Amino acid sequence: MKHVIIGAGAAGMTAAKTIRSIDPQAEIIVISEDKQVHSRCMLHKYIGGERDEAALNFMPENFFEANNIAWLNGTTVTSVDSSAKLVHCGQDSVTYDKLLIAGGAVSADLPVPGLDKAKNVYGLRNLSDAKNIKDAASKSQRAVIVGGGFVGLDAAYALLGLGKEVAAVEMAKHILPLNLDMRAAQAYQEKFEEAGAKLYLGRKVTAATVGSDGNVTRLLLDDGSTLPCDFVVAATGVRAAVGFLEGSGVAVDKGVLVDQYMATNCSDIYAAGDITGLSGIWPCAMSQGAAAAKNMCGIKEVYENAFSSKNTVNFFGLVTLTAGTLEPSTGDIVECYDDQRGYSKIILRDGRAIGVIMQGDIKGGGFWQYAIKHGIRIDSIKKPIWKVSFADFCAMDERGSYIYTV
């Protein structure tokens, strides 16, 4: 059996490892534009000098050689022929019996005239992006980050650590709008501003001044203010990297469409990771890759995307854990506490926790993640909600061992 995997990210590498563990004799080929396996979550640490290129690799050293896996790195897939079972890479092509599409996503273009063609505007998705940003920072001082989500703040954090002047523009009223409520975000806003960042919240970029050399020198915001810059980091989101699938027959909407087995509409073709649009977090990408790999090997495995909204935020030593729904709807019950230990919020619907934010003190986070994922009723426990734990759902069996009754 010949398995071909497009992409060397979390989903693709997990799939390669899983296939090899199931079938020691299978032929496995990984194709990637990346020349080095690296964790996208750690790219800001490379920019900031905390890690070198080798330390970004999340796989064991010599993984490909040790597992007899061929790696076509630095290779761009240009098209897929699902009828002939061919993956085209320019003038070359690779045949497959089973194909996994795990090519990830690319940074979304900034919808501002001039920025799409400017030389000094960088995304932050790949090691090559991080190298460009690090190189730009070594030659200049003023950076503008467009986007106040995880990627934008990672870039801001790294550049502040290098002593750069950093401004960040976010359309929402607070940073991390998809991951935190306003109260939890406020703590990070204060820390970024204390570190020297200038935050422009509830604002958007409307125009750019581009010099004769093709570099952006100034951004104009919708309130009329201007931000001078030496380079720009575009962090306004991502889009699935599906361009090469045009004409392949593989069904695509915003990402590659898959069923519960991670299979596409085309026979023997599967997809996993960011390219599916199912989830943007690392553990889910790995789970998708593992599920796809098992199905490629004939082992039925259902991927359950029941908990894609769990995140951990950690800037300036302040840790926040979030899971589930972060803003209540009409009829929901909200329980909060806010003291010297930190800030926490739980949202209840029909007696069940549907969302949690825990900032500062995140002890008990594992219980709340479990309760949200499994829809456990909390209202039956007659004690303050912040003291509810796994122990309240345990009983002792006839042998004297604790068993969960949830």
C-alpha positions as CSV (number, residue, x, y, z in Angstrom):
1,M,0.0,0.0,0.0
2,K,1.3,3.4,-0.9
3,H,0.3,6.3,1.2
4,V,1.0,9.9,0.2
5,I,0.6,12.8,2.6
6,I,0.5,16.4,1.6
7,G,1.8,18.6,4.4
8,A,4.3,18.2,7.3
9,G,2.3,19.9,10.0
10,A,0.6,18.4,13.1
11,A,-2.0,16.5,11.1
12,G,0.3,15.2,8.4
13,M,3.1,14.1,10.7
14,T,0.7,12.4,13.2
15,A,-0.8,10.6,10.2
16,A,2.6,9.4,9.0
17,K,3.5,8.2,12.5
18,T,0.2,6.4,12.9
19,I,0.3,4.7,9.5
20,R,3.8,3.4,10.2
21,S,2.7,2.0,13.6
22,I,-0.1,0.1,11.9
23,D,1.7,-1.1,8.8
24,P,5.5,-1.5,9.0
25,Q,5.7,-2.4,5.3
26,A,3.6,0.4,3.8
27,E,5.3,2.9,1.5
28,I,4.8,6.4,2.9
29,I,5.7,9.6,1.2
30,V,5.3,13.1,2.8
31,I,5.3,16.1,0.5
32,S,5.7,19.6,1.9
33,E,6.7,23.1,0.9
34,D,8.4,23.4,4.3
35,K,12.0,22.3,4.3
36,Q,11.9,21.7,8.0
37,V,9.3,20.2,10.3
38,H,8.3,22.9,12.8
39,S,5.6,23.8,15.3
40,R,3.7,26.9,14.1
41,C,2.8,27.5,17.8
42,M,6.5,28.2,18.5
43,L,7.3,30.5,15.6
44,H,7.2,33.6,17.8
45,K,9.8,32.1,20.0
46,Y,12.1,31.8,17.0
47,I,11.5,35.5,16.1
48,G,12.3,36.4,19.7
49,G,15.4,34.4,19.8
50,E,14.2,31.9,22.5
51,R,14.5,29.0,20.1
52,D,16.6,28.2,17.0
53,E,15.3,26.3,14.0
54,A,16.2,22.9,15.3
55,A,14.3,23.5,18.5
56,L,11.1,24.1,16.5
57,N,10.9,20.5,15.4
58,F,8.2,18.6,17.2
59,M,9.2,15.2,15.8
60,P,12.0,13.0,17.0
61,E,15.4,13.5,15.4
62,N,15.8,11.5,12.2
63,F,12.1,10.6,12.2
64,F,11.9,10.1,8.5
65,E,15.0,7.9,8.3
66,A,14.1,5.9,11.4
67,N,10.6,5.1,10.1
68,N,11.6,4.6,6.4
69,I,9.4,7.5,5.3
70,A,10.3,9.4,2.1
71,W,10.1,13.2,2.5
72,L,9.9,15.4,-0.5
73,N,10.6,18.7,1.2
74,G,10.7,22.1,-0.4
75,T,8.2,20.7,-2.9
76,T,5.0,22.5,-4.0
77,V,2.0,20.4,-5.0
78,T,0.4,22.0,-8.0
79,S,-2.6,19.7,-8.7
80,V,-4.2,16.4,-7.8
81,D,-5.7,14.0,-10.4
82,S,-8.2,11.9,-8.4
83,S,-9.1,9.7,-11.4
84,A,-5.5,8.7,-12.2
85,K,-4.4,8.8,-8.5
86,L,-1.6,11.3,-9.2
87,V,-0.2,14.2,-7.2
88,H,1.5,16.7,-9.5
89,C,4.4,18.7,-8.3
90,G,5.2,20.9,-11.3
91,Q,6.7,18.7,-14.0
92,D,6.9,15.7,-11.6
93,S,4.2,13.5,-10.3
94,V,3.7,10.9,-7.5
95,T,1.2,8.0,-7.6
96,Y,-0.8,6.9,-4.6
97,D,-3.1,4.3,-3.3
98,K,-4.3,6.4,-0.4
99,L,-3.9,10.2,-0.2
100,L,-4.1,12.5,2.8
101,I,-4.5,16.2,2.1
102,A,-3.1,18.1,5.1
103,G,-1.5,21.2,3.6
104,G,-2.9,23.5,6.2
105,A,-3.8,27.2,5.7
106,V,-2.2,30.4,4.6
107,S,-2.5,33.9,6.0
108,A,-5.5,35.8,4.7
109,D,-4.7,38.8,2.6
110,L,-5.3,42.2,4.0
111,P,-8.2,43.9,2.2
112,V,-6.4,47.2,1.8
113,P,-5.2,48.6,-1.5
114,G,-1.4,48.4,-1.8
115,L,-0.9,45.9,1.1
116,D,-1.4,42.8,-1.0
117,K,1.6,43.6,-3.2
118,A,3.9,45.4,-0.6
119,K,7.3,43.8,0.0
120,N,7.4,44.4,3.7
121,V,4.1,42.8,4.7
122,Y,4.4,39.4,6.2
123,G,2.1,36.7,7.5
124,L,3.1,34.3,10.3
125,R,2.2,30.8,9.3
126,N,5.4,29.1,8.3
127,L,9.1,29.2,9.3
128,S,9.8,31.2,6.2
129,D,7.4,33.9,7.4
130,A,9.1,33.9,10.8
131,K,12.5,34.3,9.1
132,N,11.2,37.2,7.1
133,I,9.9,38.9,10.2
134,K,13.1,38.3,12.2
135,D,15.2,39.6,9.3
136,A,13.0,42.7,9.0
137,A,13.2,43.3,12.8
138,S,17.0,43.1,12.7
139,K,17.1,46.0,10.2
140,S,14.3,48.3,11.5
141,Q,12.5,49.5,14.6
142,R,8.8,50.1,14.0
143,A,6.3,47.3,13.4
144,V,2.6,47.4,13.0
145,I,0.5,44.2,13.7
146,V,-2.8,44.1,11.9
147,G,-5.0,41.7,14.0
148,G,-5.2,41.2,17.7
149,G,-5.8,37.5,17.9
150,F,-3.3,34.7,18.9
151,V,-1.0,35.1,15.9
152,G,-0.9,38.9,16.1
153,L,-0.2,38.9,19.8
154,D,2.5,36.2,19.4
155,A,4.3,38.5,16.9
156,A,3.8,41.5,19.1
157,Y,5.2,39.7,22.2
158,A,8.3,38.5,20.3
159,L,9.0,41.9,18.8
160,L,8.5,43.7,22.1
161,G,11.1,41.3,23.6
162,L,13.5,42.5,20.9
163,G,13.0,46.1,21.9
164,K,10.9,47.1,18.9
165,E,8.2,49.7,18.7
166,V,5.0,47.8,18.3
167,A,1.5,48.9,17.4
168,A,-1.4,46.5,17.0
169,V,-4.7,47.3,15.3
170,E,-7.8,45.2,16.1
171,M,-11.3,45.7,14.7
172,A,-12.9,44.3,17.8
173,K,-13.3,46.2,21.1
174,H,-10.7,44.0,22.8
175,I,-7.8,41.8,21.9
176,L,-8.2,38.0,21.5
177,P,-12.0,38.5,20.7
178,L,-12.4,34.9,19.6
179,N,-10.7,33.5,22.7
180,L,-11.5,35.7,25.7
181,D,-14.3,37.9,27.0
182,M,-13.6,41.6,27.6
183,R,-12.7,41.2,31.3
184,A,-10.1,38.5,30.7
185,A,-8.7,40.4,27.7
186,Q,-8.3,43.5,29.7
187,A,-5.6,41.9,31.9
188,Y,-3.5,41.2,28.8
189,Q,-4.1,44.6,27.3
190,E,-2.7,46.2,30.4
191,K,0.4,44.0,30.3
192,F,1.1,44.6,26.6
193,E,0.7,48.3,27.1
194,E,3.0,48.2,30.1
195,A,5.6,46.5,27.9
196,G,5.4,49.4,25.4
197,A,2.8,48.2,22.8
198,K,0.3,50.7,21.5
199,L,-3.1,49.1,21.0
200,Y,-5.7,50.5,18.6
201,L,-8.9,48.7,19.4
202,G,-12.2,49.0,17.6
203,R,-10.2,50.3,14.6
204,K,-9.4,49.1,11.1
205,V,-6.8,49.9,8.5
206,T,-8.3,51.7,5.5
207,A,-5.3,52.7,3.4
208,A,-1.6,52.4,3.1
209,T,1.2,54.6,1.8
210,V,3.6,52.5,-0.3
211,G,6.9,54.0,-1.4
212,S,8.6,53.7,-4.8
213,D,10.6,50.8,-3.5
214,G,7.4,48.8,-2.9
215,N,7.5,49.0,0.9
216,V,4.7,50.3,3.2
217,T,5.7,53.3,5.2
218,R,2.4,54.3,6.8
219,L,-1.0,53.0,7.5
220,L,-4.2,55.0,7.8
221,L,-6.9,54.0,10.2
222,D,-10.6,54.6,10.0
223,D,-10.5,57.3,12.6
224,G,-8.0,59.4,10.6
225,S,-5.0,58.5,12.6
226,T,-1.8,57.3,10.9
227,L,0.8,54.7,12.0
228,P,4.3,55.0,10.5
229,C,5.9,51.6,10.1
230,D,9.0,49.8,8.8
231,F,7.2,46.6,8.3
232,V,3.7,45.0,8.8
233,V,2.6,41.7,10.2
234,A,-0.7,40.6,8.7
235,A,-2.6,38.5,11.3
236,T,-6.2,38.9,10.4
237,G,-6.9,35.2,10.0
238,V,-6.2,32.3,7.7
239,R,-7.8,30.6,4.7
240,A,-7.5,26.9,3.8
241,A,-4.7,26.3,1.2
242,V,-7.0,24.6,-1.4
243,G,-5.9,26.3,-4.6
244,F,-4.1,23.3,-5.9
245,L,-7.3,21.2,-5.7
246,E,-9.1,23.1,-8.5
247,G,-10.2,20.6,-11.0
248,S,-9.4,17.6,-8.8
249,G,-13.0,16.7,-8.1
250,V,-12.4,17.0,-4.3
251,A,-15.3,19.0,-2.8
252,V,-14.3,22.3,-1.2
253,D,-16.3,24.9,0.5
254,K,-14.2,27.1,2.9
255,G,-12.1,24.1,3.3
256,V,-11.9,20.5,2.1
257,L,-15.2,18.8,3.0
258,V,-14.8,15.5,4.9
259,D,-17.1,13.0,6.6
260,Q,-16.8,11.6,10.1
261,Y,-14.0,9.3,8.9
262,M,-12.0,12.3,7.5
263,A,-12.8,11.0,4.0
264,T,-13.5,13.4,1.1
265,N,-16.0,12.8,-1.6
266,C,-13.3,11.2,-3.8
267,S,-12.4,7.6,-3.3
268,D,-9.2,7.0,-1.3
269,I,-8.6,10.7,-0.6
270,Y,-8.7,12.0,3.0
271,A,-8.1,15.4,4.6
272,A,-7.1,16.6,8.1
273,G,-5.9,19.7,9.9
274,D,-6.5,23.4,9.1
275,I,-7.2,22.6,5.4
276,T,-10.6,21.1,6.5
277,G,-11.6,24.2,8.5
278,L,-12.8,21.9,11.3
279,S,-10.6,23.3,14.1
280,G,-7.8,25.6,14.5
281,I,-6.0,24.1,17.5
282,W,-3.1,21.7,17.6
283,P,-4.6,18.8,19.5
284,C,-7.6,18.6,17.1
285,A,-5.3,18.6,14.1
286,M,-3.4,15.7,15.6
287,S,-6.6,13.8,16.3
288,Q,-7.8,14.4,12.8
289,G,-4.5,13.1,11.4
290,A,-4.6,10.0,13.5
291,A,-8.2,9.3,12.6
292,A,-7.5,9.8,8.9
293,A,-4.5,7.5,9.1
294,K,-6.4,4.7,10.7
295,N,-9.2,4.9,8.1
296,M,-6.6,4.9,5.3
297,C,-5.3,1.7,6.8
298,G,-8.7,0.1,6.8
299,I,-9.4,0.6,10.6
300,K,-12.7,2.4,11.1
301,E,-12.2,5.5,13.3
302,V,-14.7,8.3,13.8
303,Y,-13.3,11.7,14.5
304,E,-15.4,13.5,17.1
305,N,-15.0,17.3,16.8
306,A,-16.9,17.9,20.0
307,F,-14.3,20.1,21.7
308,S,-12.5,22.3,19.3
309,S,-12.9,25.5,21.3
310,K,-10.4,24.9,24.2
311,N,-7.5,27.3,24.3
312,T,-4.7,28.3,26.7
313,V,-3.3,31.8,26.7
314,N,0.0,32.6,28.3
315,F,1.6,36.0,27.9
316,F,3.8,37.7,30.5
317,G,3.4,34.8,32.9
318,L,-0.4,35.2,33.1
319,V,-2.2,32.0,32.2
320,T,-5.8,31.7,31.0
321,L,-7.7,28.6,30.1
322,T,-10.9,28.8,28.1
323,A,-13.3,26.1,26.8
324,G,-16.7,26.1,25.1
325,T,-18.9,29.1,24.7
326,L,-17.5,32.3,26.1
327,E,-20.5,34.7,25.9
328,P,-23.9,33.8,27.3
329,S,-27.2,33.8,25.4
330,T,-30.6,34.9,26.8
331,G,-31.6,32.5,29.6
332,D,-28.1,31.3,30.4
333,I,-26.8,31.6,33.9
334,V,-23.4,33.2,34.5
335,E,-21.3,32.6,37.6
336,C,-18.2,34.8,38.1
337,Y,-15.6,35.5,40.7
338,D,-12.8,38.1,40.4
339,D,-10.3,38.5,43.3
340,Q,-6.6,38.5,43.9
341,R,-6.3,34.9,42.7
342,G,-7.6,35.8,39.3
343,Y,-10.8,35.9,37.3
344,S,-13.1,33.1,36.4
345,K,-16.5,32.7,34.6
346,I,-18.7,29.8,34.0
347,I,-21.8,29.8,31.8
348,L,-24.6,27.4,32.5
349,R,-27.5,26.4,30.2
350,D,-30.2,24.0,31.4
351,G,-28.1,23.1,34.4
352,R,-25.0,22.2,32.3
353,A,-21.8,24.1,31.9
354,I,-21.3,25.2,28.3
355,G,-18.3,27.5,28.8
356,V,-15.6,28.5,31.2
357,I,-12.8,31.1,31.5
358,M,-10.2,30.6,34.2
359,Q,-7.5,33.3,34.5
360,G,-4.6,33.2,37.0
361,D,-5.7,30.2,39.0
362,I,-6.6,27.5,36.6
363,K,-6.8,24.6,39.1
364,G,-9.9,22.6,38.3
365,G,-9.8,23.4,34.6
366,G,-9.6,19.7,33.7
367,F,-12.9,19.0,35.4
368,W,-14.7,21.9,33.6
369,Q,-13.4,20.8,30.3
370,Y,-14.7,17.3,30.9
371,A,-18.1,18.6,32.2
372,I,-18.5,20.8,29.1
373,K,-17.5,18.1,26.6
374,H,-19.8,15.5,28.1
375,G,-22.8,17.8,29.0
376,I,-22.7,16.9,32.7
377,R,-25.5,18.4,34.8
378,I,-24.0,20.6,37.5
379,D,-27.2,22.0,39.1
380,S,-27.8,18.7,41.1
381,I,-24.7,19.4,43.2
382,K,-25.8,21.4,46.3
383,K,-22.6,23.4,46.9
384,P,-20.9,26.6,45.5
385,I,-20.2,26.1,41.8
386,W,-16.5,26.9,42.2
387,K,-16.1,24.0,44.6
388,V,-17.6,21.4,42.3
389,S,-15.1,18.8,41.2
390,F,-14.7,15.2,40.0
391,A,-15.1,14.0,43.6
392,D,-18.8,15.1,43.5
393,F,-19.5,12.5,40.8
394,C,-17.7,9.6,42.4
395,A,-19.0,6.6,44.2
396,M,-17.3,3.6,45.9
397,D,-17.7,0.1,44.4
398,E,-17.9,-3.1,46.4
399,R,-14.1,-3.4,46.4
400,G,-13.6,0.0,47.9
401,S,-12.4,1.7,44.7
402,Y,-13.8,5.0,43.4
403,I,-15.8,4.9,40.2
404,Y,-17.2,7.9,38.3
405,T,-21.0,8.0,38.2
406,V,-21.3,10.7,35.5
